Amino acid sequence: ADGAEIGSFLERMGLDLAYRPARALLDDFYWQFCDDGSLRLDFALGTGCYATAVVAELVQYNDVKREREN
């Protein structure tokens, strides 16, 4: 089933459809390297946006466990 069929089915089941923005604009973005070497990020997001999605775009993540298995 494609997305339209799934959406129609969910509507028929009584669920309200909601959409999230395809991109998020950060408000009040601030970053600082701390004395302990960590990075502090501060920002505000609009409704329906996830901070974890923003952080994932800002950092390079390596799955050490997966690298060890290979």
N, C-alpha and C positions, 0 to 999 in steps of 0.2 A: 504494500500500500504506500502511496506517496503522501507527502505532507498535507495536501489538500483533503484527501480522503480521511486521514487521521483526524484532522481538524474538524471536519464535518461530523464524524462519528462522535467526537468528544462533545461537540455542541448539542447533538441529539441526546446525549446522556445527561445534559443539564449543566455542563461545565462552561464557564465564561472564558472566552479566549482572551489572552493578554499577550502583548508583544514587548520585547525588550529592545532597546536601541542597538543598532549594529556597531556603534562606536560610542565611547564614553569620553567626555571632556572633563578634565580634572580642574577643580577650582582650588585656589589657595595652595598650590603645590609648593612644598618645601622639603629639602633634603639636607642632611648633615651627617658627616662622618664623626662618630663618637670616639672618645678617648680609648675605649676598649676595642676599637677596630670595626665595630658594627656600623651599619648604615641605618639612620632613622629617616623614615618617610612620613610626611603628613600631607594629606589631601582630602578634599571633599568630593563626593560623587552624587549624581542625581539618583532619583528613585529608580529601582530596577537594575542598578549597576552593581557589580561585585568587585570589591577591593582585591580579592584573590586573582581575578582575571587581569587587573591592572598590574599587579606585582609580577605575575607570570610573564607579562610582556616586557617588563623592565629588567629582569634578571636572567642569567643563563643558568639553567638547572641541569645538573648531572645526577643521574640515578646511580649512585655508587654501588648499590647492591647488584644492579643489572650489569654494570661494568665488571664486577668481580666474577660474575657467572660466565662471562665470555672469555 
